[in-house]
Amino acid sequence: MKESDKLRSEIIECCLCPRLCQYRKSVSLKYEKPGSKPFWARPVPGFGDINGELLIVGLAPAARGGNRTGRVFTGDKSAEFLVRCLHKKGFANIPTSTEIGDGLKYINTFVTAAVKCVPPGDKPERHEIENCSRYLVREIKMMHSLRAVLTLGKMAHDAAIVTLLRSGILKEKLKFSHGQEFSSGGIKIFSSYHPSPRNVNTGRLNEEQFLKILDHISSYLGE
């Protein structure tokens, strides 16, 4: 079994955080509709090209997105925005992410979440982020060609930075700031607000802003 497949299996079977294990199941009981496809309701592993140069880190699966479909950034409004933009800049082969088996492939890119289970109120507790960091560390270490990291939102950014520090890739902490770029240890960190409906509908983040960040990433990776 490949290392990436082994890690995926370990993530899916994980129940280190009792609160999250209970919540992800309760969400499915609340939102599943009779006759519809059952919710995934398990931890959601990363998806994409583990040999790619770009790592994108979100916070956690959405209740009716990744927690329903079983794939990170799939089947919700955040996924619509993110994947449409990634496709426009050549990081995804199609502009939509609706369900496993839809044909989506990320190009030179691996997408994951700092916390693999949906948390109540989209707010994981500190010890839950800590528990899940072991998986993000391993994902990062498997990305032997890693050159750029895009963090989506402050909580995902903070979790990714701590993990990169522990991995020895970063040498100093970096506070979140939308649109910032920071180089350390041969890796460049790019930061953006999370593409959630809350941020997009209020105008805090728009497509033009996000595409500009992706342009900077493309230019950097093309150097």
Phi, psi and omega in degrees: 000132178296153181301320181294322178292321178297316179296317179303314180297319179296319180296313183299327182270359186290141171213050180289337185243098184306321181298317181287323177299319180289319185292318183298329178284322180294327178298318181294322179295327182283321191251344179299137179255144179306129179086351180273168178295132181300148176296148174298307173054038176222173174301148184248112180285168176292165184215140176133207184266100182294343177266007182285173181265342184247130173247127176249127184240117171262184182276304186197161176298148175279151183304315180250019174251257181299325180293335177273316189268336182088009177226136183299142182048060180217128172084020177216179185294323178299319178296319180304311182294309185299308187289326175301316180291317179299322178294319181299331182254013172084014179263355177218147184279340177224161186270006184228155177220096188250324181193161175301134181093006181278358178093000181295133171225134174271142184254116180060025190217138173239131183245132181211182178232148179294324177242128189274350179245149176294129179259151175303132178065016183059028182229091176291152177278161185304316183290335177287320175297319179297314179302318185280346183298334179299328181281321178295321176303314182290324176298316180296316182294335178281344181273079185292341180259010186303129177230337184218144177232128175249118179259139185248097180095157186296316184293319177295321178300310182299318180295319180293319181296316178300317180294319179294326176295315180295329180282352180082007181281316176262152180249350181210155181289155180223117179286151181287137172205123183301131176086358182285157175227137185213129181252138177198131175060032179083002178245142176247129180261129175243141184232142179218155167299153178290140181280046180280157176304326180301316181282321182288316182291333179271355180083004178296325175229130175235170185297321180300316179298315184290320178296328178296318177297317179295326176298317179296320178296315179300317180297317180297313182292337180276353181292000000 
